[in-house]
Amino acid sequence: MPRMTAHRIAALTAAAVSPLLLNLWTAGPALAHGAPTEPSSRVYGCSPEGTRSGTAACRAAIAANGTSFAAWDNVRVANVNGRDRQTIPDGELCSGGLPAYKGLDLARADWPTTRLTPGGTLRMTYASTIPHTGTFRLYLTKQGYDPTKPLTWADLPERPFAEVKDPTLTDRAYRFSVKLPADRTGRQVLYTIWQNSSTPDTYYSCSDVVFPAAAGTSGTDGKKTEQEKEEEQPEKASASAASKPSATASTTAVSPSVPATRTGADTPGSTPVASATGAGSGPSAPLLAGGATAVLVLTGGVALALRLRGR
């Protein structure tokens, strides 16, 4: 058998490895997912990338889930088409009705909160990966909402207090400001629905917030608890370490580290995707691991070629 030349071995190695690299690349396209990072949503705050995963509520949510919230940007349901109240069951609003996120629906009075001002300005940062058209609808639970009971549609007004259509994606996040209702005090849930118009998907999220009580009233609803004071410390540290926001961003918004790829299809006709990966792995880890394997194979082939050439 004639001995193969080094050049031919190298060519055959490249031919064998190229499809592998191509498959790894196409297996992880840049998908569009999202969730509020300011005010922090439950799913983001309890994720490995959030600052609240060590709180009692997040630990309970992760235990109920059976896995971490690594795929924090993927609470989405396809083909809802505005029929949110008919599609998402009562008591499952925060999870979007997806079993992989059921821990987000726990009825607790100790979910970490973001402090807001009645009648003030809400500056939202909604992380995403690539631009999409769509409308954000924002709801606040009605006064008298009881956080120890499951969140239902009856806890929300029929109409959102704000709608934002097609904001600009800047630095992998949508940033916009809206005016808050002036008649809320105590613990509330900011419920955000992002209905895409360029895909069939709708995203759901719960952000726990607290409004101070009106001046001269008694009670502790509007006061910072010791837990809330402790929770603010890691958030402040995270905010100071985050990259400087763009001119359109809120001056207090944290720029999250948003992975460039996420699991699940994001094409017309896609079905709800809610599988979460293991803690700390991140949805893009398999792609990186596969790429490293392909590089090792290619390197070995080249080394073999050079060895044979030297004979």
C-alpha positions as CSV (number, residue, x, y, z in Angstrom):
1,M,0.0,0.0,0.0
2,P,1.5,3.4,-1.0
3,R,2.3,5.5,2.0
4,M,0.0,8.5,2.3
5,T,1.6,11.9,2.1
6,A,1.4,14.3,5.0
7,H,-0.7,16.7,2.9
8,R,-3.3,14.0,2.1
9,I,-3.6,13.0,5.7
10,A,-4.1,16.6,6.7
11,A,-6.7,17.1,4.1
12,L,-8.6,13.9,5.1
13,T,-8.5,15.0,8.8
14,A,-9.9,18.4,7.9
15,A,-12.6,16.8,5.8
16,A,-13.6,14.6,8.7
17,V,-13.6,17.4,11.3
18,S,-15.3,20.1,9.3
19,P,-18.8,18.6,9.4
20,L,-18.4,18.1,13.2
21,L,-17.5,21.7,13.7
22,L,-20.4,22.7,11.4
23,N,-22.9,20.6,13.4
24,L,-21.7,22.0,16.7
25,W,-22.1,25.5,15.3
26,T,-25.6,25.0,14.0
27,A,-26.6,23.2,17.1
28,G,-26.4,26.4,19.1
29,P,-27.6,29.4,17.1
30,A,-28.0,32.8,18.7
31,L,-31.6,32.6,20.0
32,A,-33.8,35.3,21.4
33,H,-34.9,34.8,24.9
34,G,-35.4,37.3,27.8
35,A,-36.4,38.2,31.3
36,P,-36.4,41.3,33.5
37,T,-33.1,41.8,35.3
38,E,-34.2,45.2,36.8
39,P,-36.4,45.0,38.8
40,S,-35.1,41.5,39.1
41,S,-37.5,38.8,38.2
42,R,-37.8,35.7,40.4
43,V,-36.3,33.5,37.7
44,Y,-33.2,35.8,37.1
45,G,-32.7,36.6,40.8
46,C,-32.7,32.8,41.7
47,S,-30.5,31.8,38.8
48,P,-26.7,31.1,39.0
49,E,-26.2,34.5,37.4
50,G,-28.5,36.4,39.8
51,T,-27.7,37.8,43.2
52,R,-30.6,36.2,45.2
53,S,-30.0,32.4,44.8
54,G,-28.9,32.1,48.4
55,T,-32.1,33.5,49.9
56,A,-34.6,31.2,51.6
57,A,-37.3,31.8,48.9
58,C,-34.9,31.0,46.1
59,R,-33.6,27.9,47.8
60,A,-37.1,26.7,48.2
61,A,-37.9,27.5,44.6
62,I,-34.9,25.5,43.3
63,A,-35.8,22.6,45.6
64,A,-39.3,22.6,44.3
65,N,-38.0,22.8,40.7
66,G,-35.5,19.9,41.2
67,T,-32.9,21.9,39.3
68,S,-31.4,25.3,39.0
69,F,-32.8,28.2,37.0
70,A,-29.8,28.3,34.6
71,A,-32.2,28.8,31.7
72,W,-33.6,31.9,33.4
73,D,-34.4,33.6,30.0
74,N,-36.7,30.8,28.7
75,V,-40.1,31.1,30.5
76,R,-41.9,31.2,27.2
77,V,-45.0,29.7,25.6
78,A,-45.7,29.5,21.9
79,N,-48.9,30.4,20.1
80,V,-50.7,32.2,22.9
81,N,-51.6,35.1,20.7
82,G,-52.9,37.4,23.5
83,R,-55.0,34.7,25.1
84,D,-52.9,34.8,28.3
85,R,-55.8,34.4,30.8
86,Q,-57.2,31.5,28.8
87,T,-53.8,29.8,28.4
88,I,-51.9,30.3,31.7
89,P,-53.7,28.7,34.7
90,D,-54.3,30.5,38.0
91,G,-51.5,29.8,40.5
92,E,-49.0,29.3,37.7
93,L,-48.6,32.8,36.3
94,C,-44.9,33.2,37.3
95,S,-43.9,29.9,35.7
96,G,-46.1,30.5,32.6
97,G,-47.7,27.1,33.3
98,L,-44.4,25.4,32.5
99,P,-43.5,22.5,34.9
100,A,-39.8,23.2,34.6
101,Y,-40.3,26.5,36.4
102,K,-42.9,25.5,38.9
103,G,-40.7,26.7,41.8
104,L,-41.4,30.3,40.7
105,D,-45.1,29.9,41.7
106,L,-44.4,29.3,45.4
107,A,-46.7,31.5,47.6
108,R,-44.3,33.1,50.0
109,A,-44.1,36.5,51.8
110,D,-40.3,36.4,51.7
111,W,-39.5,36.6,48.0
112,P,-36.6,39.2,47.7
113,T,-38.1,42.6,46.6
114,T,-37.1,45.7,44.7
115,R,-38.2,49.0,46.4
116,L,-40.3,51.3,44.2
117,T,-42.0,54.6,44.7
118,P,-45.8,55.0,44.3
119,G,-46.5,57.2,41.3
120,G,-42.7,57.2,40.5
121,T,-40.8,56.1,37.4
122,L,-40.2,52.5,36.8
123,R,-37.0,51.9,34.8
124,M,-37.0,48.4,33.4
125,T,-34.1,46.5,32.0
126,Y,-35.3,43.4,30.1
127,A,-32.4,41.3,29.0
128,S,-32.5,39.7,25.6
129,T,-30.1,38.3,23.0
130,I,-31.1,39.5,19.5
131,P,-33.7,42.1,18.4
132,H,-37.3,41.2,18.2
133,T,-40.5,43.2,17.7
134,G,-43.2,42.8,20.2
135,T,-45.1,44.5,23.0
136,F,-44.4,44.6,26.7
137,R,-47.5,44.7,29.0
138,L,-46.9,45.6,32.6
139,Y,-49.3,44.8,35.4
140,L,-49.2,45.4,39.2
141,T,-51.2,43.3,41.6
142,K,-54.2,45.0,43.1
143,Q,-54.0,46.7,46.5
144,G,-54.7,44.0,49.1
145,Y,-52.8,41.3,47.3
146,D,-51.8,38.5,49.7
147,P,-48.3,37.1,48.8
148,T,-49.0,34.0,51.0
149,K,-51.6,32.9,48.4
150,P,-51.0,31.7,44.9
151,L,-51.0,34.5,42.3
152,T,-54.2,34.4,40.1
153,W,-55.5,36.5,37.3
154,A,-58.0,38.0,39.7
155,D,-55.1,39.6,41.6
156,L,-54.3,41.6,38.5
157,P,-56.3,44.4,36.9
158,E,-57.9,43.7,33.5
159,R,-55.7,46.2,31.8
160,P,-52.0,46.8,32.1
161,F,-50.8,50.1,33.7
162,A,-48.3,50.4,30.8
163,E,-47.6,49.0,27.3
164,V,-44.3,49.5,25.5
165,K,-44.1,48.5,21.8
166,D,-40.9,47.7,19.9
167,P,-38.3,49.3,22.2
168,T,-34.7,49.3,20.9
169,L,-32.4,46.5,21.9
170,T,-29.2,48.0,23.3
171,D,-26.3,46.0,24.7
172,R,-28.5,42.9,24.7
173,A,-31.3,44.5,26.8
174,Y,-34.4,46.5,26.3
175,R,-34.5,49.5,28.6
176,F,-37.6,51.7,29.0
177,S,-39.3,53.9,31.6
178,V,-42.9,54.0,32.5
179,K,-45.0,55.8,35.3
180,L,-46.1,53.6,38.2
181,P,-49.6,53.7,39.7
182,A,-49.8,56.0,42.8
183,D,-52.2,53.9,44.9
184,R,-50.0,50.9,45.8
185,T,-48.3,50.2,49.2
186,G,-46.6,47.2,50.6
187,R,-45.6,44.0,48.8
188,Q,-46.8,43.7,45.2
189,V,-45.9,41.6,42.1
190,L,-44.9,43.3,38.9
191,Y,-46.1,41.0,36.2
192,T,-44.5,41.4,32.8
193,I,-45.8,39.9,29.6
194,W,-43.7,40.2,26.4
195,Q,-45.6,39.1,23.4
196,N,-43.4,38.8,20.4
197,S,-44.7,39.8,17.0
198,S,-41.8,38.4,15.0
199,T,-42.0,34.9,16.7
200,P,-45.0,33.0,18.0
201,D,-43.7,33.2,21.6
202,T,-44.9,35.0,24.7
203,Y,-42.7,35.4,27.8
204,Y,-43.9,35.7,31.4
205,S,-42.2,36.9,34.5
206,C,-42.8,38.0,38.1
207,S,-40.8,40.7,39.8
208,D,-41.5,41.1,43.6
209,V,-41.5,44.8,44.6
210,V,-42.4,46.8,47.7
211,F,-43.9,50.3,48.0
212,P,-43.4,52.4,51.1
213,A,-46.5,53.1,53.2
214,A,-47.9,56.6,53.0
215,A,-46.5,59.1,55.4
216,G,-48.2,59.1,58.8
217,T,-49.6,55.5,58.5
218,S,-48.6,52.6,60.8
219,G,-47.5,49.2,59.8
220,T,-44.4,47.6,58.4
221,D,-45.3,47.1,54.8
222,G,-43.4,50.1,53.5
223,K,-40.4,49.6,55.8
224,K,-37.3,47.7,54.9
225,T,-37.0,44.4,56.8
226,E,-33.7,43.1,57.9
227,Q,-33.9,40.5,55.1
228,E,-34.4,43.3,52.5
229,K,-31.5,45.2,53.9
230,E,-29.3,42.2,53.6
231,E,-30.4,41.5,50.1
232,E,-29.5,45.0,49.0
233,Q,-25.8,44.4,49.8
234,P,-25.0,41.9,47.1
235,E,-27.2,43.8,44.6
236,K,-25.2,47.0,45.3
237,A,-21.9,45.1,44.9
238,S,-23.2,43.6,41.6
239,A,-24.3,47.0,40.4
240,S,-20.9,48.6,41.1
241,A,-19.0,45.8,39.3
242,A,-21.3,45.8,36.3
243,S,-20.3,47.5,33.1
244,K,-21.4,51.1,32.6
245,P,-24.9,51.2,30.9
246,S,-25.5,52.9,27.6
247,A,-27.0,56.4,27.4
248,T,-30.5,54.9,27.0
249,A,-30.2,52.8,30.1
250,S,-31.3,53.6,33.6
251,T,-28.4,55.0,35.7
252,T,-29.2,52.4,38.4
253,A,-29.7,49.4,36.1
254,V,-27.4,46.4,36.3
255,S,-26.0,45.2,33.0
256,P,-26.3,41.4,33.2
257,S,-24.0,38.9,31.6
258,V,-26.3,37.4,29.1
259,P,-25.1,34.2,27.4
260,A,-25.0,34.6,23.6
261,T,-26.9,31.3,23.1
262,R,-29.8,29.6,24.8
263,T,-31.4,26.2,24.5
264,G,-34.7,25.7,22.6
265,A,-36.0,26.6,19.2
266,D,-37.0,30.1,18.5
267,T,-38.6,29.7,15.1
268,P,-42.2,30.1,14.0
269,G,-44.2,27.1,15.1
270,S,-42.0,26.3,18.0
271,T,-43.4,24.6,21.0
272,P,-42.9,25.7,24.6
273,V,-39.4,25.0,25.7
274,A,-38.7,24.9,29.4
275,S,-35.9,22.5,30.1
276,A,-33.3,23.9,32.5
277,T,-29.7,22.7,32.7
278,G,-27.7,21.8,35.8
279,A,-26.5,24.4,38.2
280,G,-23.6,26.5,37.1
281,S,-23.3,24.8,33.7
282,G,-25.2,27.4,31.6
283,P,-27.1,26.5,28.4
284,S,-24.2,27.2,26.2
285,A,-21.8,24.9,28.0
286,P,-22.4,21.8,25.7
287,L,-21.5,23.9,22.6
288,L,-18.3,25.0,24.2
289,A,-17.4,21.5,25.3
290,G,-18.1,20.1,21.8
291,G,-16.0,22.8,20.2
292,A,-13.1,22.0,22.5
293,T,-13.3,18.3,21.5
294,A,-13.3,19.2,17.8
295,V,-10.2,21.4,18.2
296,L,-8.4,18.5,19.9
297,V,-9.3,16.1,17.1
298,L,-8.1,18.6,14.5
299,T,-4.9,19.2,16.4
300,G,-4.2,15.5,16.7
301,G,-4.7,15.0,12.9
302,V,-2.3,17.8,12.1
303,A,0.3,16.4,14.5
304,L,0.0,12.9,12.9
305,A,0.5,14.4,9.5
306,L,3.6,16.2,10.5
307,R,5.0,13.0,12.2
308,L,4.5,11.0,9.0
309,R,6.0,13.7,6.9
310,G,9.2,13.5,9.0
311,R,9.7,9.8,8.2
